């Protein structure tokens, strides 16, 4: 990875996580849509997912869907379709589809995320709430 690509990824992630002002968020969203998708590193892909979260929170559902789709495509390529990070993006896309009223698509994403997580983590995964997933994954990773 070139040095400027690493800085770009750091900047996108920092803006997505730390800047609460609406103007800065709008700037980050418009900036990342112009970035070349050749940057398919996990940090960049996570940044796309986080920008999808920002867009969704702002009610910009079409833009959120674009960010999630780009992140999902890249994660499937870089990590595989059944990686837990990929499956979190699948779940986010399901949430977005539910918010858009696209219930058949939402169910498809939720089923994919559930089946993938059951395969990766075991059948008890369905007992977790969505908010517990990240915490549980850190605990699970620490035990391995």
C-alpha positions in Angstrom: 0.0 0.0 0.0 1.3 3.4 -0.8 1.8 5.9 2.0 -1.0 8.3 0.7 -3.5 5.4 0.6 -2.8 4.7 4.2 -3.3 8.3 5.1 -6.5 8.4 3.2 -7.9 5.4 5.0 -6.9 6.9 8.4 -8.5 10.2 7.5 -11.8 8.6 6.3 -12.0 6.5 9.5 -11.2 9.4 11.7 -13.8 11.7 10.1 -16.4 8.9 10.2 -15.9 8.2 13.9 -14.9 11.5 15.5 -16.5 14.4 13.8 -20.0 15.2 14.9 -20.7 18.3 12.9 -23.2 17.8 10.0 -21.0 19.8 7.5 -18.0 17.6 8.2 -20.1 14.4 7.9 -21.5 15.6 4.5 -18.0 16.4 3.4 -16.7 13.0 4.4 -19.5 11.3 2.6 -19.0 13.2 -0.6 -15.3 12.7 -0.5 -15.3 9.0 -0.1 -17.7 8.5 -3.0 -15.0 9.9 -5.3 -12.3 7.5 -4.0 -11.2 4.7 -6.3 -12.5 1.3 -5.1 -9.1 -0.2 -5.8 -8.4 0.5 -2.1 -9.9 -2.8 -0.9 -8.1 -3.1 2.3 -10.1 -3.9 5.4 -9.6 -0.5 6.9 -11.0 1.2 3.8 -13.9 -1.2 3.6 -14.7 -0.6 7.2 -14.6 3.1 6.5 -17.2 2.6 3.7 -19.4 0.7 6.1 -19.1 3.4 8.8 -20.0 6.1 6.2 -23.0 3.9 5.3 -23.9 4.1 9.0 -23.6 7.9 8.9 -25.7 8.2 5.8 -28.4 5.9 7.3 -28.4 8.0 10.5 -28.9 11.1 8.3 -31.8 9.5 6.4 -29.8 9.3 3.2 -30.8 5.7 2.6 -29.8 5.6 -1.1 -26.3 6.8 -0.3 -26.1 4.4 2.7 -27.1 1.5 0.4 -24.3 2.4 -2.0 -21.7 2.5 0.8 -22.9 -0.8 2.2 -22.9 -2.4 -1.2 -19.4 -1.2 -2.0 -18.1 -2.4 1.4 -19.8 -5.7 1.0 -18.4 -6.4 -2.4 -14.9 -5.5 -1.3 -15.2 -7.6 2.0 -16.4 -10.6 0.1 -13.4 -10.3 -2.2 -10.8 -9.5 0.5 -12.1 -11.6 3.4 -14.6 -14.0 2.0 -18.4 -14.2 2.2 -18.5 -16.0 5.5 -16.1 -13.7 7.5 -17.7 -12.2 10.5 -16.8 -8.6 9.3 -18.5 -9.4 6.0 -21.5 -10.7 7.9 -21.8 -7.5 10.0 -22.0 -5.6 6.7 -24.6 -8.0 5.5 -26.6 -7.4 8.7 -26.3 -3.6 8.3 -27.6 -3.9 4.8 -30.5 -5.9 6.2 -31.3 -3.1 8.7 -31.2 -0.6 5.8 -33.5 -2.6 3.7 -35.9 -2.9 6.7 -35.8 0.9 7.1 -36.6 1.3 3.4 -39.5 -1.1 3.7 -37.8 -3.7 1.4 -38.8 -6.5 3.7 -38.0 -9.5 1.4 -34.5 -8.1 0.8 -34.1 -7.4 4.6 -35.1 -11.0 5.4 -32.6 -12.4 2.9 -29.8 -10.4 4.4 -30.7 -11.3 8.0 -30.9 -15.0 7.0 -27.5 -14.8 5.4 -26.0 -13.1 8.4 -27.6 -15.5 10.8 -26.6 -18.6 8.9 -23.0 -17.3 8.5 -22.7 -16.4 12.1 -24.1 -19.7 13.3 -21.5 -21.4 11.1 -18.7 -19.2 12.3 -19.6 -19.0 16.0 -22.1 -21.8 16.7 -25.9 -21.9 17.0 -26.1 -19.8 20.2 -25.4 -16.7 18.2 -29.1 -16.0 17.7 -29.4 -15.4 21.5 -27.3 -12.2 21.1 -28.7 -8.8 20.4 -27.3 -6.8 17.6 -25.6 -4.5 20.0 -23.8 -7.3 21.7 -22.2 -8.7 18.5 -19.1 -6.5 18.5 -18.4 -7.1 22.2 -19.0 -10.8 21.9 -16.6 -11.0 18.9 -13.9 -9.3 20.9 -14.4 -11.7 23.8 -14.5 -14.7 21.4 -11.3 -13.6 19.6 -9.6 -13.2 23.0 -10.4 -16.8 23.9 -8.9 -18.2 20.8 
